[in-house]
């Protein structure tokens, strides 16, 4: 029997927590080890239960999901570890928070009303450190957030321009690493990349780690945002795919 993926569910609504736990616990390789009603409680639960993945709501009392995610990311970095990975639960009403959640260190985000099969696939994806490629509606949300941010300070008639702040950092990437970044943004998993580039998954993981390190990022989903912001990938170009 393979090791189970241990999950902490964080949401201020008990009914939602219970519903998510029921979906996850139905899978043989997933188990909900604890539930929390706010970010502060989530941090305590992490110390107590050592989960692999945290499903994190954004808007909660006491401590919201953004602050909690930042603290989890900081603790992981200080300890030199990669878990728990944070998977943010969001709604279209939360679109102003999506990029903030990604920059806080979230490994990905899902709409709360997503299909149960996609929720399960997302948990598995962030646990293995692979790319979280969202359903089409969430990808549209990401693209809209990036586009709106790039338009801040411009006139309504001016076209949005790529964010120049990434130019210098992108120049540090090798040709292969830039290729890896583009295909990550287009939705390819490590397995897909290995097949496409005729290399091993281990080699792909090494390249991905190098891309993240050179760009000062903590997750692949952050790299996708950078690809959009820098104009490496244009909205509408990414191929949306899911893998279980």
PAROKE-219856 format. One record per residue: x, y, z of N, C-alpha, C in turn. Coordinates in steps of 0.2 Angstrom, whole numbers, plus 2048, in hexadecimal, padded with zeros to 3 digits. Layout:
# residues N
XYZXYZXYZ/...
***
This chain:
# residues 244
8047FA800800800800804806800/80380B7FC8078117FB805816801/80A81A80380981F808803823806/7FF82580B7F982A8097FC831809/7F88358057F983C8067F583F80B/7F98428107F58458167F384C814/7ED84E8167EA8548147E785881A/7E885E81A7E586381F7E086781B/7DA86781D7D486B81A7D387181E/7D487781B7D387E81E7CE88281B/7C888381F7C388781C7BE889822/7BC88F8227B88928287B188F828/7AF88B8237A88888237A9881824/7A687F8297A687882B7A3873826/79E87582279B87181D7A0870817/7A38758157A88748107AE870812/7B08718187B686C81A7B486581A/7AE86481D7AB85D81D7AA85A816/7A885E8117A785C80A7AD85A807/7B285E8087B985D8057BC857808/7BC85680E7BE8508127BB84A80F/7B584A80E7B184480C7B4842805/7B58478007B78467FA7BE8437FA/7C28467FE7C98447FE7CA83D801/7C783C8077C783580B7C482F807/7C18318017BE82B7FD7C38287F9/7C982C7F87CE8297F47D38257F8/7D681F7F67DA81B7FA7E181E7FC/7E38237F87EA8257F97E982C7FD/7E382F7FE7E38358027DF834808/7E183880D7DE8388147DE83F817/7D98418197D884881D7DA847824/7E084A8267E384982D7E084E832/7DE85382F7DB8598347D785E830/7D38628337D08678317D186E835/7D18738327D287A8357CD87F833/7CB8848377C68898357C988F834/7CF8908347D38968337DA895832/7DE89A82F7E589982E7E9898834/7E889B83A7EB89A8407EB893842/7E58918427E388A8447E7885840/7E78878397EB8828347F2882836/7F58878387FC88783A7FD882840/7F98828447FA87E84A7F9877848/7F48758437F286F8417F886C83D/7FC87083980186E83680786B83A/80886F84080D86D84580B866848/80586584980285F84C801859848/7FF85A8417FE85483D802853837/80785883680C85883080885582A/80485982780085782180585881B/80485581580785680F80485B80B/7FE85C80B7FA8618077F586580C/7F586C80B7F087080E7EB873809/7E587180A7DF8748067DD87B80A/7DF8818077DF88780A7D988C807/7D488D80B7D08938097D389980A/7D189E8067D48A58077D18A980C/7CA8AB80C7C78AF8107C58AC817/7C88AD81C7C78AA8227C88AF828/7C48AE82E7C68B28347CC8B0837/7CE8B483C7D48B38407DB8B483C/7DC8B08377E28B08327DF8AD82C/7E08B28267DD8AF8207E28AB81C/7E08A88177E48A38147EB8A5810/7EB8AC80F7F18AE80C7F68AF811/7F58B28177FA8B281C7FC8AB81E/7F78A781F7F98A08217FE89C81C/7FC89D81580089B81080789E810/8088A481180F8A78128138A4817/80F8A381D8138A0823815899822/81189581E81288E81D81888E818/81889281381E89380E824895811/82489A81682A89C81982D89681E/82889382182B88D82682E888821/82B88681C82E881817835883815/83588981383C88C81184188C816/83F88E81C84488E822846887824/84188282384387B82584687781F/84687A819849877813845871811/83E87281283986C81083486F80A/83186A80782C86C80282586B804/82486880A81D86780C81B86B813/81586C81480F86B81080F86F80A/80C86D80480A8717FE803874800/80287A7FE7FC87D7FF7F887E7F8/7F287B7F87ED87C7F37E88807F5/7E78867F27E288B7F47DC88A7F1/7D688B7F57D088A7F27CD8917F1/7CA8927EB7C88997EA7C18997E6/7BF89F7E57B98A07E17BA8A67DC/7B68A77D87B78AD7D37B78B37D7/7B38B47DC7B38BA7E07BA8BB7E3/7BE8B67E47C58B77E77CA8B97E2/7C98BB7DC7CE8BB7D67D38C07D8/7D28C57DC7D78CA7DE7DC8C77E3/7DA8C17E67DF8BE7EA7E38B87E7/7E18B67E17E48B07DE7EC8B17DD/7EE8B77DA7F58B87D97F98B87E0/7F68BB7E57F98BC7EC7FA8B57EF/7F58B17EE7F68AA7F07FB8A67ED/7FC8A77E78028A47E38088A77E5/8098AD7E680F8B07E88108AF7EF/80B8AD7F380C8AB7FA80F8A47FB/80F8A17F581289A7F580E8947F4/8078967F28038907F180588C7EB/8048867EB8068827E68018817E0/7FB8847E27F68847DD7EF8877E0/7EA8877DB7E48897DE7DE8867DA/7D88857DD7D38827DA7CC8867DC/7C88867D87C18897D97BE8847DE/7BA8877E37B78837E87B187E7E5/7AE8807DF7A987C7DD7AC8777D7/7B38767D77B68727D27B386A7D3/7B48677CE7B28607CE7B685C7D3/7B38577D67B78537DB7BD8507D8/7BD84D7D27C284A7CF7C884E7CE/7C78557CC7CC85A7CB7CF85C7D2/7CB85C7D77CE85D7DE7D38587E0/7D18527DF7D584C7E17DC84C7DD/7DB84E7D67E184E7D27E58547D4/7E38597D67E685F7D87EB85D7DE/7E785A7E37EB8587E97F18547E8/7F084F7E37F584A7E17FB84E7DE/7F98537D97FE8577D580285B7DA/7FF85F7DE8048637E380885F7E7/8058597E98098557EE80F8527EB/80F8507E481584E7E18198537DE/81785A7DF81B85F7DD81B8617D6/81585E7D381585F7CC8108657CA/8108677C480C86D7C280586C7C4/8028717C77FA8717C87F78757C2/7F48717BD7F18747B77E98747B9/7E787A7BA7E087B7BC7DB87A7B6/7D58787B87CF8787B37CF87F7AF/7CC87F7AA7CC8847A57C988B7A9/7C488A7AD7C28907B07C78947B5/7CB88F7B87D08927BD7D68957B9/7D78927B37DD8957AF7DA89C7AC/7D489C7AA7D28A37A87D28A87AE/7D18A67B47D18AA7BA7D88AD7BB/7DD8A87BA7E48AA7BB7E68AF7B5/7E48AD7AF7E68B27AA7E38B97AB/7DD8B97AD7DA8C07AE7DD8C37B4/7DF8C07B97E38C37BE7E98C67BC/7ED8C27B87F48C57B67F38CB7B1/7EE8CA7AD7EC8CF7A87EA8D67AB/7E68D57B07E48DB7B47EA8DE7B8/7EE8DA7BB7F48DD7BE7F88E17BA/7F98DE7B47FE8E17AF7FB8E87AC/7F48E97AD7F18EF7AA7F18F47AF/7F38F37B57F38F87BA7F78FE7B9/7F59047B97F99097B77F990B7B0/7F69077AB7F69097A47EF90B7A3/7EE90F79D7E791179B7E390B798/7DD90C7987D99077967DA90578F/7DD90A78B7DE9087847E5905782/7E99067877F09037877F08FC787/7F48F87837F48F17847F98EF789/7F78EA78D7FB8E77938028E5790/8078E779480E8E57918118E0796/8158DC7948188D779881C8DA79E/81C8D77A48208DA7A98278D97A9/82A8DF7A88328DF7A68368DD7AC/8338DD7B28378DB7B883A8D47B8/8378D07B48398C97B483F8C87AE/8408CD7AA8448CC7A484B8CA7A6/84E8CE7AB8558CC7AE8558C57B1/8508C37B48508BC7B884F8B77B2/84B8B87AD84A8B37A88508B27A4/8558B77A485B8B77A08608B27A3/85F8B07A98638AC7AD8628A47AB/85C8A37A885A89D7A685D89A7A0/85F8947A086289179A85C890795/85E88E78F85988D78985588878B/85788278E85387D79084E87F796/85188379A84D8857A084788979E/84888E79984389279683E88E793/84088978F83B88478C837880791/83A87E79783787B79C83188079F/8338867A082E88B7A382888C79E/82A88C79882488D79381F887793/82288179381E87B79381A87A79A/81D87C79F81A87C7A68148817A5/8158877A380F88C7A280A88979E/80B88579980688279480387C797/80587A79D8018747A080486E7A0/80B86D79F80E86679E8108647A5/80F85E7A781285B7AD8198597AC/81C8577B18238547B182384E7AC/81E84A7AD81E8447A881D8467A1/81984B7A081884E79981E851796/82285579A82885879882D853797/82E84E79B83384979A832845793/82B84479182A84178B82B845785/82984C78682A85178083185277F/83585278483C85478484184E783/83E848783842842783848842788/84684478F84A84379484683F79A/84A83E79F84783B7A58438407A9/83E83D7AD83A8427B283F8457B7/8448417B98498447BE84D84A7BB/84E8497B485284F7B184D8557B1/8478547AF8428597AF84185C7B6/8418587BB84085B7C28468607C3/84C85E7C18528627C28528687BF/84F8687B984E86E7B58498737B8/8448707BA83E8747BE8418777C4/8458737C88478767CE84C87C7CD/85087B7C78558807C58518877C3/84B8867C084788C7BD84588F7C4/84288C7C883F88F7CE8448927D2/84A88F7D384F8927D78528987D4/8538987CD85689E7CA8508A47CA/84A8A37CA8458A87CA8438A97D1/8458A67D68448A77DD83D8A57DF/83A8A07DC83389E7DD8338987E1/82D8967E482C8907E882888B7E5/82488C7E08208877DD81F8887D5/81D8837D281C8837CB8178887C9/8128887CD80C88D7CB80E8947CB/8138967D081689D7CF81A89E7C9/81D8987C68218997C081C89A7BA/8168977BB8118997B580F8A07B5/80E8A37BB80C8AA7BC8118AE7B9/8188AD7BA81D8B07B881D8B07B0/81C8AA7AD81C8A97A68178AE7A3/8118AE7A680C8B37A480E8BA7A4/8108BC7AA8128C37AB8188C57A7/81D8C17A68228C37A18218C279A/81B8C07988198C079181C8B978E/81F8B57928218AF78F81C8AB78C/8168AA78F8108A778D80A8AC78D/8078AD7888018B17887FB8AE78A/7F68B278D7F08AF78F7EC8AC789/7E98A678B7E68A27867EB89D782/7F189D7837F68997807F7892784/7F689378A7F788D78F7F288778D/7F588178D7F087B78C7EF878792/7E88787947E687679A7E586E79A/7E886B79F7E88647A07E88627A7/7E585C7A97E685A7AF7E98537AF/7EC8517B47EE84A7B57ED8477BC/7EA8417BC7E983E7C27EF83B7C5/
***
